[in-house]
Amino acid sequence: MTTVHVSASREYDVLIGRGLLDRLGEVVKSCTKAQTAVVIAGDRVFPLYGARAMVSLEAVGLRTLSYVIPHGEQHKTLETYGALLRFLSEKRLTRTDVLIALGGGVTGDLTGFAAATYQRGIDFVQVPTTLLAAVDSSVGGKTAVDLPTGKNQVGAFWQPAAVLCDPELMKTLPEDEFRCGTAEVVKYGMLGSAAFFESLEQHGVKDRLEDVIRTCVEMKRDIVGEDEYDRGRRQVLNLGHSFGHAVEACSRFTILHGQAVAIGMALITRAAVKRGDCPQDALDRLLALLERFGLPTGTDYGADELFAALGTDKKRSGSTMHLVIPEDIGRCRIEAMLLPAVRELLRLGGVK
Ligand SMILES: NC(=O)c1ccc[n+]([C@@H]2O[C@H](COP(=O)([O-])OP(=O)(O)OC[C@H]3O[C@@H](n4cnc5c(N)ncnc54)[C@H](O)[C@@H]3O)[C@@H](O)[C@H]2O)c1
């Protein structure tokens, strides 16, 4: 087992190791004062791992409840959130109890937001079951739900009490979902570590999952430690996400988040090469790695559609947007751009 310690407004450990799910109760006992734990999971994940989580929690004497939500981004809504809060209140959860987010980023974001707001904030523990959640969404304390007008429009910064990451749980993940996680893994290499990017080119992800997760979590830990509230450096984690979110929105979420991030990274890197900000070789290596991981690198949506979809992006403020521009493999910068320049960037990225 590896432990990565995160120092933010709350200190906590990210535990990474095979078989850790059976130690969930022990971990919850060690980092909270809870008497009741509520396991919150999607309707695909709960039948796979819910019982094991509950057994482990009950074994340390916790009163244990479960709450199952429908799976999918389309349920990361105020309605699902409201229903969960009513359940917590009906079951008389108190401020010292704990929520367990057992699932991918959708479950983690929704549970985290419920934890941030129920009785003005209670503890929650993240148990990521997707690669994306393991390397990204479970760490750092961004929690949110979507509105019909855009993703993650309502949320809070609220750090978990612990993150328990058991790579065994990813064995049941559909291949497409695993690939989505690899897009975020490539993102870490691209934005901050040429050596890590090279290791992905040489050894891939699957055969050394634990190492890959640890490296990504350490990188995220460093970034969050410096800028928990996303006012500066943390924005580099949005590499590929502005254009990616636009692609996701245009597809009405039929294109998965990780696929959209891969497309977004490809578009922005193509544009950076055309502007002379990034060498051609970096783009060639990025495209080759994304394709090797089975990820898309282009889109048929037009510049008008994508530009309109950027309207609710949180990286926009007034008439400017902050975009992450790759300068080479392992290096990027944040650039504030006026909206017409963003549109031009889409065109340079190869969008018609
Ligand atoms: N908070 C953050 O910092 C942050 C960062 C990145 C992404 N996100 C959010 O994360 C979400 C995407 O997360 P995701 O990619 O994990 O998607 P997800 O949570 O929708 O999970 C993907 C699918 O896989 C299924 N699943 C999950 N684990 C499984 C397992 N072990 N076995 C079988 N099936 C399993 C789920 O039921 C779901 O259908 C988006 O809402 C995005 O906005 C948040």
The ligand as an ORCA input file, in Angstrom:
! r2SCAN-3c Opt
* xyz 0 1
  N     -14.133     16.866     -8.929
  C     -13.152     16.873     -9.798
  O     -12.054     17.374     -9.535
  C     -13.365     16.212    -11.130
  C     -12.282     15.984    -11.984
  C     -12.504     15.319    -13.185
  C     -13.784     14.882    -13.507
  N     -14.817     15.117    -12.653
  C     -16.181     14.635    -12.945
  O     -16.153     13.211    -12.964
  C     -17.228     12.743    -13.770
  C     -16.743     11.623    -14.650
  O     -16.335     10.585    -13.806
  P     -16.133      9.083    -14.353
  O     -15.418      9.130    -15.636
  O     -15.569      8.323    -13.224
  O     -17.612      8.637    -14.726
  P     -18.805      7.960    -13.914
  O     -18.766      8.277    -12.501
  O     -20.050      8.294    -14.677
  O     -18.520      6.399    -14.090
  C     -18.484      5.876    -15.399
  C     -19.388      4.643    -15.561
  O     -18.709      3.510    -15.053
  C     -19.520      2.799    -14.132
  N     -18.586      2.282    -13.135
  C     -17.871      2.986    -12.235
  N     -17.004      2.201    -11.609
  C     -17.177      0.948    -12.089
  C     -16.547     -0.297    -11.845
  N     -15.533     -0.406    -11.003
  N     -17.007     -1.370    -12.510
  C     -17.996     -1.250    -13.416
  N     -18.612     -0.097    -13.720
  C     -18.200      0.988    -13.074
  C     -20.510      3.817    -13.613
  O     -21.693      3.203    -13.207
  C     -20.722      4.700    -14.852
  O     -21.708      4.129    -15.675
  C     -17.756     13.943    -14.517
  O     -18.971     14.338    -13.935
  C     -16.707     15.016    -14.310
  O     -17.247     16.318    -14.313
  C     -14.631     15.759    -11.470
*
